[in-house]
């Protein structure tokens, strides 16, 4: 195989194969919970704060 005699092509081939193996191992995992669920916490909403744009209209009118 004359194509893979170059070190550059050999390094790209090895890296591609390792990347594919990593993706297959993560995406093809038979576990109930994915790795993303274990690492990334669940999103929670911030508490609702009252609108303060019209908090004290009487003071603003006096200025």
N, C-alpha and C positions, 0 to 999 in steps of 0.2 A: 504494500500500500504506500505509494509514493506521496499521497496527500498527507498522511499523518507522520511523516518523517520530520517535519518542521516542529520545533518546540512550541511555537505560538499556536499552531492548530491543535497540537496535542493538549496544551493547557486549556484552550477553549473547549475542547471535547470533554475533558475530564471535569471541568467546571460545570458544563451543561448537564452532564450525566449526574453529578452530585446534586445539582439544583432540582432536576427532575425527580431524583430519589427522595429528596427532602419534601417536595410538594406531594408526591404520592403517599409518603408516610404520614403527613399531616392531614391531607384531605381525605385519604382513604382509611382513616383511623376508625376502628370499630367501636370506640368508646361512646358512652352515652353523652358525656359532656365534652365539648370541644376544648381545645387548648385556649382559644380566645375567650371562652366563658370563664375559664379559671384565672386568666391574667387580667382581663379588662373588667372593671366593676360595672354593675348595672347602673344605668343613668337614672338620676333622680331630679325632679324639678325643684327649682328654688321656691321658697315661700313667697306668696303674693303679698306685696307691700301696697299700702294705700296710696292713691294718687295725691301728690303734694303740690301740684301746680297751682291749685286754688286753695291753699291751706288757710291763709288769712287774708281774704280779699278786703277787709275793712282797713287793715294797715297799709295796704298798697294804694287804696283810694286816698288816704290822708297825705301821701307824699306829693 
